[in-house]
Amino acid sequence: MGMRSKIVGTGMYVPEQVVTNDDLAKRMETSDEWIQQRTGIKERRWITPDQSPAELGRKAILQALEQANLEVGDIECLLLATLSSQHDFPGSSFFIHEELDMGEIPCLDLRAQCSGFLYALNIADGLIISGKFKRVLVIGCEVHSTGLDISTRGRDVSVIFGDGAGAVIVEAQPDESAEASILEVRMHAEGKHARKLWIEAPSSANTPERLTHEMIDDGRIFPHMEGRYVFKHAVTRMPEVLLETLSAASCKLEDVDLFLFHQANLRINEAVASRMEIPPEKVFNNIQKYGNCSAASIPMLLAEATRKGKLSPGQLVSMTAFGSGFTWASALIRY
């Protein structure tokens, strides 16, 4: 009997600490108007000193388990997408594993940056279709705030990012009874653009030391982005992969009930929607409240859309991302 995979639970968590644009204006040369005009962001959530990525992940997972009416012991594999690892090694998934006392089930970190959740979702889908597992937990979890240059020098990047986690539970179901399922996922990458959006140091490629005082003083330990270059590629690649995914699933653009785009910049999403003539009421964004949470953005969107009643059983949902690497991906699910 063939199997298909279905999302049966969603969850999200963001720290309680709200950081507004006015708060940032007290620490760098910027303004609420400047930030909103360029990014659409009004505020974001940052962790407090007593919080960790694993804690954010645990709370998002518990919410997803509750919605799916499942226990931690029902999960057979944990896949974490992140670019902000809790420690250099082992991966953050192991600390989430510890937080939830997940026994001896396998876990791994996947680093495809802002497209990471969709990459991980595709892996989960493959594991279930192959019969390896019946239930796979997929989570995106990011803590950016502790690695940003909160000064005028780092302004262009630092105003964008927030902290948060989003989780989904993917479950096997018989193919012939699959009314709701993951229909298609398509992924791409282009490594020649890796240095257009990256953190250079610390690096194991730096010898004889991974990190030096010079690297710190030069700001190479903070994210650097060629904003216009990234914007140009995002508004090109996201429509391409979205249409590719729809075509592979034998669906049309007008068949989609809700579009969820990675929350990197509201202006990117508006440009993509305009280019594709997608009605505003079919697009759900939350970057205004949470900023760019990288791999956590799309599962957070999915969880919030579910709780706000923007999604109903049987609806068609398109999820599309673009991120550092460059990576880009899109998934189509019947909810």
C-alpha atoms as a printed R data frame, in Angstrom:
    type eleno elety resid chain resno      x      y       z
1   ATOM     1    CA   MET     A     1  0.000  0.000   0.000
2   ATOM     2    CA   GLY     A     2  1.442  3.366  -1.018
3   ATOM     3    CA   MET     A     3  1.709  6.167   1.514
4   ATOM     4    CA   ARG     A     4  1.451  9.929   1.365
5   ATOM     5    CA   SER     A     5  2.344 12.519   3.963
6   ATOM     6    CA   LYS     A     6  0.021 14.981   5.645
7   ATOM     7    CA   ILE     A     7  0.554 17.910   8.019
8   ATOM     8    CA   VAL     A     8 -1.535 17.071  11.088
9   ATOM     9    CA   GLY     A     9 -0.335 19.695  13.565
10  ATOM    10    CA   THR     A    10  1.210 23.170  13.534
11  ATOM    11    CA   GLY     A    11  2.726 25.312  16.262
12  ATOM    12    CA   MET     A    12  4.686 28.501  16.765
13  ATOM    13    CA   TYR     A    13  6.348 30.477  19.518
14  ATOM    14    CA   VAL     A    14  7.960 33.897  19.712
15  ATOM    15    CA   PRO     A    15  9.633 35.513  22.747
16  ATOM    16    CA   GLU     A    16  7.551 37.930  24.790
17  ATOM    17    CA   GLN     A    17 10.074 40.778  24.445
18  ATOM    18    CA   VAL     A    18  8.843 43.193  21.759
19  ATOM    19    CA   VAL     A    19 11.461 45.388  20.075
20  ATOM    20    CA   THR     A    20  9.895 48.249  18.125
21  ATOM    21    CA   ASN     A    21 11.459 50.372  15.418
22  ATOM    22    CA   ASP     A    22 11.546 53.246  17.886
23  ATOM    23    CA   ASP     A    23 13.533 51.044  20.273
24  ATOM    24    CA   LEU     A    24 16.136 50.482  17.549
25  ATOM    25    CA   ALA     A    25 16.213 54.192  16.737
26  ATOM    26    CA   LYS     A    26 17.592 54.782  20.226
27  ATOM    27    CA   ARG     A    27 20.614 52.582  19.404
28  ATOM    28    CA   MET     A    28 21.362 53.496  15.776
29  ATOM    29    CA   GLU     A    29 20.674 56.160  13.165
30  ATOM    30    CA   THR     A    30 17.287 55.032  11.878
31  ATOM    31    CA   SER     A    31 13.583 55.733  12.291
32  ATOM    32    CA   ASP     A    32 10.260 53.910  12.292
33  ATOM    33    CA   GLU     A    33  9.437 55.518   8.934
34  ATOM    34    CA   TRP     A    34 12.787 54.451   7.391
35  ATOM    35    CA   ILE     A    35 12.408 50.826   8.479
36  ATOM    36    CA   GLN     A    36  8.747 50.475   7.516
37  ATOM    37    CA   GLN     A    37  9.309 52.070   4.110
38  ATOM    38    CA   ARG     A    38 12.096 49.639   3.212
39  ATOM    39    CA   THR     A    39 10.946 46.430   4.912
40  ATOM    40    CA   GLY     A    40  7.345 46.738   6.113
41  ATOM    41    CA   ILE     A    41  8.471 45.757   9.624
42  ATOM    42    CA   LYS     A    42  7.000 47.563  12.649
43  ATOM    43    CA   GLU     A    43  8.390 45.372  15.444
44  ATOM    44    CA   ARG     A    44 10.084 42.062  16.114
45  ATOM    45    CA   ARG     A    45 10.565 39.671  19.050
46  ATOM    46    CA   TRP     A    46 13.958 39.085  20.660
47  ATOM    47    CA   ILE     A    47 14.895 36.629  23.367
48  ATOM    48    CA   THR     A    48 15.843 37.665  26.893
49  ATOM    49    CA   PRO     A    49 19.052 36.422  28.588
50  ATOM    50    CA   ASP     A    50 17.253 33.461  30.174
51  ATOM    51    CA   GLN     A    51 16.044 32.032  26.829
52  ATOM    52    CA   SER     A    52 17.635 29.762  24.206
53  ATOM    53    CA   PRO     A    53 16.781 28.447  20.728
54  ATOM    54    CA   ALA     A    54 15.918 25.061  22.241
55  ATOM    55    CA   GLU     A    55 13.315 26.657  24.487
56  ATOM    56    CA   LEU     A    56 11.651 28.424  21.555
57  ATOM    57    CA   GLY     A    57 11.636 25.155  19.638
58  ATOM    58    CA   ARG     A    58 10.200 23.173  22.541
59  ATOM    59    CA   LYS     A    59  7.255 25.545  22.959
60  ATOM    60    CA   ALA     A    60  6.426 25.519  19.249
61  ATOM    61    CA   ILE     A    61  6.585 21.715  19.184
62  ATOM    62    CA   LEU     A    62  4.329 21.313  22.216
63  ATOM    63    CA   GLN     A    63  1.724 23.493  20.504
64  ATOM    64    CA   ALA     A    64  1.909 21.368  17.338
65  ATOM    65    CA   LEU     A    65  1.592 18.154  19.374
66  ATOM    66    CA   GLU     A    66 -1.443 19.519  21.179
67  ATOM    67    CA   GLN     A    67 -3.176 20.450  17.937
68  ATOM    68    CA   ALA     A    68 -2.464 16.983  16.509
69  ATOM    69    CA   ASN     A    69 -3.568 15.296  19.770
70  ATOM    70    CA   LEU     A    70 -0.213 13.494  19.976
71  ATOM    71    CA   GLU     A    71  2.483 12.922  22.592
72  ATOM    72    CA   VAL     A    72  6.241 13.405  22.305
73  ATOM    73    CA   GLY     A    73  6.613  9.620  22.234
74  ATOM    74    CA   ASP     A    74  4.585  9.437  18.997
75  ATOM    75    CA   ILE     A    75  7.342 11.248  17.053
76  ATOM    76    CA   GLU     A    76  9.867  9.034  15.240
77  ATOM    77    CA   CYS     A    77 12.271 11.588  13.750
78  ATOM    78    CA   LEU     A    78 13.150 15.262  14.304
79  ATOM    79    CA   LEU     A    79 14.312 17.537  11.474
80  ATOM    80    CA   LEU     A    80 15.415 21.061  12.368
81  ATOM    81    CA   ALA     A    81 16.022 23.859   9.885
82  ATOM    82    CA   THR     A    82 18.149 26.694  11.260
83  ATOM    83    CA   LEU     A    83 20.982 29.074  10.404
84  ATOM    84    CA   SER     A    84 21.514 30.250  13.994
85  ATOM    85    CA   SER     A    85 22.806 27.184  15.781
86  ATOM    86    CA   GLN     A    86 22.668 27.204  19.581
87  ATOM    87    CA   HIS     A    87 26.296 26.028  19.693
88  ATOM    88    CA   ASP     A    88 28.984 25.399  17.080
89  ATOM    89    CA   PHE     A    89 28.323 21.686  17.557
90  ATOM    90    CA   PRO     A    90 26.357 19.561  18.086
91  ATOM    91    CA   GLY     A    91 23.377 20.931  16.226
92  ATOM    92    CA   SER     A    92 20.457 22.689  17.871
93  ATOM    93    CA   SER     A    93 18.215 19.684  17.197
94  ATOM    94    CA   PHE     A    94 20.050 17.781  19.933
95  ATOM    95    CA   PHE     A    95 19.264 20.447  22.519
96  ATOM    96    CA   ILE     A    96 15.597 20.445  21.472
97  ATOM    97    CA   HIS     A    97 15.753 16.636  21.685
98  ATOM    98    CA   GLU     A    98 17.013 17.017  25.266
99  ATOM    99    CA   GLU     A    99 14.382 19.632  26.185
100 ATOM   100    CA   LEU     A   100 11.585 17.244  25.176
101 ATOM   101    CA   ASP     A   101 13.240 14.037  26.424
102 ATOM   102    CA   MET     A   102 12.754 12.399  23.023
103 ATOM   103    CA   GLY     A   103 14.372  9.082  23.881
104 ATOM   104    CA   GLU     A   104 16.624  7.755  21.125
105 ATOM   105    CA   ILE     A   105 14.859  8.951  17.981
106 ATOM   106    CA   PRO     A   106 17.151 10.392  15.275
107 ATOM   107    CA   CYS     A   107 17.507 14.148  14.875
108 ATOM   108    CA   LEU     A   108 19.470 16.391  12.553
109 ATOM   109    CA   ASP     A   109 20.049 20.016  11.622
110 ATOM   110    CA   LEU     A   110 19.565 21.194   8.061
111 ATOM   111    CA   ARG     A   111 21.172 24.430   6.896
112 ATOM   112    CA   ALA     A   112 19.435 25.890   3.876
113 ATOM   113    CA   GLN     A   113 18.822 29.224   5.604
114 ATOM   114    CA   CYS     A   114 15.494 30.900   4.808
115 ATOM   115    CA   SER     A   115 14.482 28.016   2.527
116 ATOM   116    CA   GLY     A   116 15.437 25.499   5.195
117 ATOM   117    CA   PHE     A   117 11.954 24.631   6.381
118 ATOM   118    CA   LEU     A   118 10.815 23.716   2.866
119 ATOM   119    CA   TYR     A   119 13.978 21.677   2.318
120 ATOM   120    CA   ALA     A   120 13.287 19.834   5.589
121 ATOM   121    CA   LEU     A   121  9.625 19.352   4.688
122 ATOM   122    CA   ASN     A   122 10.690 17.702   1.440
123 ATOM   123    CA   ILE     A   123 12.992 15.340   3.337
124 ATOM   124    CA   ALA     A   124 10.201 14.478   5.772
125 ATOM   125    CA   ASP     A   125  7.881 13.771   2.860
126 ATOM   126    CA   GLY     A   126 10.465 11.440   1.320
127 ATOM   127    CA   LEU     A   127 11.060  9.599   4.598
128 ATOM   128    CA   ILE     A   128  7.352  8.938   4.998
129 ATOM   129    CA   ILE     A   129  6.713  7.932   1.391
130 ATOM   130    CA   SER     A   130  9.656  5.513   1.605
131 ATOM   131    CA   GLY     A   131  8.127  3.891   4.687
132 ATOM   132    CA   LYS     A   132 11.027  4.793   6.987
133 ATOM   133    CA   PHE     A   133  8.863  6.669   9.478
134 ATOM   134    CA   LYS     A   134  5.175  7.255  10.209
135 ATOM   135    CA   ARG     A   135  5.548 10.604  11.968
136 ATOM   136    CA   VAL     A   136  8.261 13.210  11.432
137 ATOM   137    CA   LEU     A   137  8.547 16.488  13.305
138 ATOM   138    CA   VAL     A   138  9.792 19.390  11.169
139 ATOM   139    CA   ILE     A   139 10.777 22.627  12.854
140 ATOM   140    CA   GLY     A   140 12.294 25.958  11.909
141 ATOM   141    CA   CYS     A   141 13.944 27.756  14.817
142 ATOM   142    CA   GLU     A   142 16.012 30.932  14.835
143 ATOM   143    CA   VAL     A   143 17.625 33.289  17.344
144 ATOM   144    CA   HIS     A   144 19.140 36.156  15.385
145 ATOM   145    CA   SER     A   145 19.147 38.862  18.038
146 ATOM   146    CA   THR     A   146 22.296 37.702  19.816
147 ATOM   147    CA   GLY     A   147 24.341 37.859  16.605
148 ATOM   148    CA   LEU     A   148 23.458 41.267  15.187
149 ATOM   149    CA   ASP     A   149 25.436 44.485  14.976
150 ATOM   150    CA   ILE     A   150 23.020 46.782  16.817
151 ATOM   151    CA   SER     A   151 24.667 49.973  15.610
152 ATOM   152    CA   THR     A   152 24.422 52.275  12.629
153 ATOM   153    CA   ARG     A   153 27.143 50.208  10.916
154 ATOM   154    CA   GLY     A   154 24.893 47.126  10.922
155 ATOM   155    CA   ARG     A   155 21.603 48.943  10.484
156 ATOM   156    CA   ASP     A   156 20.598 47.639   7.042
157 ATOM   157    CA   VAL     A   157 20.610 44.027   8.239
158 ATOM   158    CA   SER     A   158 19.917 44.279  11.955
159 ATOM   159    CA   VAL     A   159 16.535 45.981  11.655
160 ATOM   160    CA   ILE     A   160 15.219 43.031   9.649
161 ATOM   161    CA   PHE     A   161 15.676 40.046  11.935
162 ATOM   162    CA   GLY     A   162 13.590 38.565  14.732
163 ATOM   163    CA   ASP     A   163 13.594 35.411  16.872
164 ATOM   164    CA   GLY     A   164 11.002 32.653  16.710
165 ATOM   165    CA   ALA     A   165 10.142 29.024  16.056
166 ATOM   166    CA   GLY     A   166  7.531 27.200  14.004
167 ATOM   167    CA   ALA     A   167  6.810 23.469  13.884
168 ATOM   168    CA   VAL     A   168  4.711 20.986  11.926
169 ATOM   169    CA   ILE     A   169  4.039 17.297  12.403
170 ATOM   170    CA   VAL     A   170  4.028 15.263   9.199
171 ATOM   171    CA   GLU     A   171  2.177 11.946   9.331
172 ATOM   172    CA   ALA     A   172  1.792  8.990   6.976
173 ATOM   173    CA   GLN     A   173 -1.585  8.086   5.523
174 ATOM   174    CA   PRO     A   174 -2.692  5.572   2.890
175 ATOM   175    CA   ASP     A   175 -2.408  6.943  -0.622
176 ATOM   176    CA   GLU     A   176 -5.967  6.103  -1.634
177 ATOM   177    CA   SER     A   177 -7.460  7.980   1.338
178 ATOM   178    CA   ALA     A   178 -5.203 11.030   1.069
179 ATOM   179    CA   GLU     A   179 -7.597 13.965   0.830
180 ATOM   180    CA   ALA     A   180 -5.049 16.259   2.512
181 ATOM   181    CA   SER     A   181 -1.377 15.801   1.720
182 ATOM   182    CA   ILE     A   182  1.913 17.321   0.626
183 ATOM   183    CA   LEU     A   183  1.430 17.429  -3.134
184 ATOM   184    CA   GLU     A   184  4.786 18.706  -4.373
185 ATOM   185    CA   VAL     A   185  8.031 20.340  -3.215
186 ATOM   186    CA   ARG     A   186 10.685 21.782  -5.511
187 ATOM   187    CA   MET     A   187 14.110 23.073  -4.408
188 ATOM   188    CA   HIS     A   188 17.033 24.924  -5.996
189 ATOM   189    CA   ALA     A   189 20.370 26.449  -5.016
190 ATOM   190    CA   GLU     A   190 23.105 28.563  -6.596
191 ATOM   191    CA   GLY     A   191 26.250 28.536  -4.474
192 ATOM   192    CA   LYS     A   192 28.113 31.148  -6.503
193 ATOM   193    CA   HIS     A   193 26.036 33.788  -4.704
194 ATOM   194    CA   ALA     A   194 26.851 32.550  -1.187
195 ATOM   195    CA   ARG     A   195 28.869 35.649  -0.264
196 ATOM   196    CA   LYS     A   196 26.073 38.047  -1.176
197 ATOM   197    CA   LEU     A   197 24.373 37.279   2.151
198 ATOM   198    CA   TRP     A   198 26.550 35.642   4.782
199 ATOM   199    CA   ILE     A   199 28.521 35.761   8.011
200 ATOM   200    CA   GLU     A   200 32.207 35.390   7.219
201 ATOM   201    CA   ALA     A   201 33.617 34.554  10.647
202 ATOM   202    CA   PRO     A   202 34.315 32.550  12.674
203 ATOM   203    CA   SER     A   203 35.266 30.087   9.963
204 ATOM   204    CA   SER     A   204 37.103 26.768   9.881
205 ATOM   205    CA   ALA     A   205 38.551 27.974   6.564
206 ATOM   206    CA   ASN     A   206 40.472 30.683   8.454
207 ATOM   207    CA   THR     A   207 43.900 29.455   9.492
208 ATOM   208    CA   PRO     A   208 45.513 29.179  11.906
209 ATOM   209    CA   GLU     A   209 42.607 30.629  13.915
210 ATOM   210    CA   ARG     A   210 38.906 30.550  13.217
211 ATOM   211    CA   LEU     A   211 38.397 33.886  14.949
212 ATOM   212    CA   THR     A   212 40.709 36.841  15.531
213 ATOM   213    CA   HIS     A   213 40.327 40.254  17.163
214 ATOM   214    CA   GLU     A   214 40.707 41.791  13.705
215 ATOM   215    CA   MET     A   215 37.667 39.880  12.441
216 ATOM   216    CA   ILE     A   216 35.646 41.106  15.405
217 ATOM   217    CA   ASP     A   217 36.787 44.711  14.989
218 ATOM   218    CA   ASP     A   218 36.007 44.618  11.248
219 ATOM   219    CA   GLY     A   219 32.478 43.363  11.910
220 ATOM   220    CA   ARG     A   220 33.018 40.129  10.003
221 ATOM   221    CA   ILE     A   221 31.224 38.240  12.784
222 ATOM   222    CA   PHE     A   222 27.943 39.947  11.815
223 ATOM   223    CA   PRO     A   223 25.636 39.327   8.823
224 ATOM   224    CA   HIS     A   224 26.445 41.206   5.627
225 ATOM   225    CA   MET     A   225 24.050 41.555   2.720
226 ATOM   226    CA   GLU     A   226 24.063 43.108  -0.719
227 ATOM   227    CA   GLY     A   227 20.439 44.121  -0.396
228 ATOM   228    CA   ARG     A   228 19.607 45.148  -3.953
229 ATOM   229    CA   TYR     A   229 21.267 42.040  -5.358
230 ATOM   230    CA   VAL     A   230 19.298 39.773  -3.014
231 ATOM   231    CA   PHE     A   231 16.050 41.607  -3.756
232 ATOM   232    CA   LYS     A   232 16.531 41.239  -7.521
233 ATOM   233    CA   HIS     A   233 17.144 37.495  -7.316
234 ATOM   234    CA   ALA     A   234 14.318 36.886  -4.810
235 ATOM   235    CA   VAL     A   235 11.629 38.530  -6.961
236 ATOM   236    CA   THR     A   236 12.837 36.464  -9.942
237 ATOM   237    CA   ARG     A   237 13.393 33.060  -8.357
238 ATOM   238    CA   MET     A   238 10.307 32.910  -6.123
239 ATOM   239    CA   PRO     A   239  7.774 33.168  -8.985
240 ATOM   240    CA   GLU     A   240  9.817 30.690 -11.035
241 ATOM   241    CA   VAL     A   241  9.842 27.953  -8.399
242 ATOM   242    CA   LEU     A   242  6.238 28.615  -7.367
243 ATOM   243    CA   LEU     A   243  5.027 28.072 -10.932
244 ATOM   244    CA   GLU     A   244  7.330 25.068 -11.353
245 ATOM   245    CA   THR     A   245  5.790 23.455  -8.269
246 ATOM   246    CA   LEU     A   246  2.235 24.160  -9.377
247 ATOM   247    CA   SER     A   247  2.952 22.684 -12.794
248 ATOM   248    CA   ALA     A   248  4.474 19.538 -11.274
249 ATOM   249    CA   ALA     A   249  1.286 19.096  -9.218
250 ATOM   250    CA   SER     A   250 -0.952 19.762 -12.258
251 ATOM   251    CA   CYS     A   251 -2.434 22.839 -10.587
252 ATOM   252    CA   LYS     A   252 -2.992 26.406 -11.720
253 ATOM   253    CA   LEU     A   253 -2.220 29.656  -9.929
254 ATOM   254    CA   GLU     A   254 -5.903 30.440  -9.525
255 ATOM   255    CA   ASP     A   255 -6.464 27.068  -7.805
256 ATOM   256    CA   VAL     A   256 -4.437 28.186  -4.774
257 ATOM   257    CA   ASP     A   257 -6.450 29.425  -1.793
258 ATOM   258    CA   LEU     A   258 -3.579 30.903   0.244
259 ATOM   259    CA   PHE     A   259 -0.018 31.971  -0.559
260 ATOM   260    CA   LEU     A   260  2.600 31.976   2.193
261 ATOM   261    CA   PHE     A   261  5.863 33.678   1.239
262 ATOM   262    CA   HIS     A   262  9.006 33.709   3.334
263 ATOM   263    CA   GLN     A   263  8.958 36.802   5.543
264 ATOM   264    CA   ALA     A   264 12.265 38.419   4.588
265 ATOM   265    CA   ASN     A   265 10.958 41.757   3.402
266 ATOM   266    CA   LEU     A   266  7.354 42.787   2.837
267 ATOM   267    CA   ARG     A   267  8.424 44.712  -0.271
268 ATOM   268    CA   ILE     A   268  9.754 41.477  -1.840
269 ATOM   269    CA   ASN     A   269  6.463 39.700  -1.179
270 ATOM   270    CA   GLU     A   270  4.451 42.610  -2.550
271 ATOM   271    CA   ALA     A   271  6.604 42.647  -5.695
272 ATOM   272    CA   VAL     A   272  6.199 38.883  -6.196
273 ATOM   273    CA   ALA     A   273  2.430 39.015  -5.672
274 ATOM   274    CA   SER     A   274  2.110 41.976  -8.041
275 ATOM   275    CA   ARG     A   275  4.231 40.325 -10.711
276 ATOM   276    CA   MET     A   276  2.101 37.161 -10.513
277 ATOM   277    CA   GLU     A   277 -1.203 39.094 -10.238
278 ATOM   278    CA   ILE     A   278 -2.080 37.360  -6.958
279 ATOM   279    CA   PRO     A   279 -4.966 39.108  -5.142
280 ATOM   280    CA   PRO     A   280 -3.905 40.642  -1.786
281 ATOM   281    CA   GLU     A   281 -6.598 38.688   0.076
282 ATOM   282    CA   LYS     A   282 -4.887 35.428  -0.923
283 ATOM   283    CA   VAL     A   283 -1.562 36.398   0.690
284 ATOM   284    CA   PHE     A   284 -0.921 36.210   4.432
285 ATOM   285    CA   ASN     A   285  2.034 38.097   5.972
286 ATOM   286    CA   ASN     A   286  3.150 38.552   9.578
287 ATOM   287    CA   ILE     A   287  6.569 40.163   9.091
288 ATOM   288    CA   GLN     A   288  5.092 43.412  10.408
289 ATOM   289    CA   LYS     A   289  4.997 41.841  13.907
290 ATOM   290    CA   TYR     A   290  7.864 39.365  13.901
291 ATOM   291    CA   GLY     A   291 10.478 40.474  11.375
292 ATOM   292    CA   ASN     A   292 12.481 37.941   9.396
293 ATOM   293    CA   CYS     A   293 12.713 34.689  11.368
294 ATOM   294    CA   SER     A   294 14.502 32.861   8.513
295 ATOM   295    CA   ALA     A   295 13.763 29.107   8.583
296 ATOM   296    CA   ALA     A   296 11.009 29.667  11.167
297 ATOM   297    CA   SER     A   297  9.070 32.182   9.050
298 ATOM   298    CA   ILE     A   298  6.958 29.826   6.927
299 ATOM   299    CA   PRO     A   299  5.967 27.346   9.679
300 ATOM   300    CA   MET     A   300  5.108 30.344  11.876
301 ATOM   301    CA   LEU     A   301  2.927 31.703   9.056
302 ATOM   302    CA   LEU     A   302  1.233 28.333   8.628
303 ATOM   303    CA   ALA     A   303  0.525 28.018  12.346
304 ATOM   304    CA   GLU     A   304 -0.805 31.562  12.647
305 ATOM   305    CA   ALA     A   305 -2.946 31.264   9.515
306 ATOM   306    CA   THR     A   306 -4.472 28.091  10.962
307 ATOM   307    CA   ARG     A   307 -5.303 29.747  14.277
308 ATOM   308    CA   LYS     A   308 -6.701 32.882  12.654
309 ATOM   309    CA   GLY     A   309 -9.131 30.846  10.554
310 ATOM   310    CA   LYS     A   310 -7.471 31.734   7.257
311 ATOM   311    CA   LEU     A   311 -7.122 28.040   6.383
312 ATOM   312    CA   SER     A   312 -9.828 25.397   6.159
313 ATOM   313    CA   PRO     A   313 -9.583 21.649   5.498
314 ATOM   314    CA   GLY     A   314 -9.266 20.886   1.807
315 ATOM   315    CA   GLN     A   315 -7.789 24.236   0.825
316 ATOM   316    CA   LEU     A   316 -4.719 24.495  -1.373
317 ATOM   317    CA   VAL     A   317 -1.727 26.265   0.200
318 ATOM   318    CA   SER     A   318  1.413 27.439  -1.604
319 ATOM   319    CA   MET     A   319  4.580 28.106   0.447
320 ATOM   320    CA   THR     A   320  7.602 29.731  -1.209
321 ATOM   321    CA   ALA     A   321 10.979 30.901   0.110
322 ATOM   322    CA   PHE     A   322 14.244 32.463  -0.996
323 ATOM   323    CA   GLY     A   323 17.353 32.758   1.135
324 ATOM   324    CA   SER     A   324 21.086 32.891   1.583
325 ATOM   325    CA   GLY     A   325 23.102 30.411  -0.393
326 ATOM   326    CA   PHE     A   326 21.315 31.294  -2.635
327 ATOM   327    CA   THR     A   327 18.491 28.835  -2.003
328 ATOM   328    CA   TRP     A   328 14.897 28.895  -3.143
329 ATOM   329    CA   ALA     A   329 12.037 26.424  -2.835
330 ATOM   330    CA   SER     A   330  8.296 26.035  -2.988
331 ATOM   331    CA   ALA     A   331  5.785 23.530  -1.614
332 ATOM   332    CA   LEU     A   332  2.150 22.887  -2.431
333 ATOM   333    CA   ILE     A   333 -0.070 21.198   0.146
334 ATOM   334    CA   ARG     A   334 -3.706 20.235   0.371
335 ATOM   335    CA   TYR     A   335 -4.522 21.249   3.919
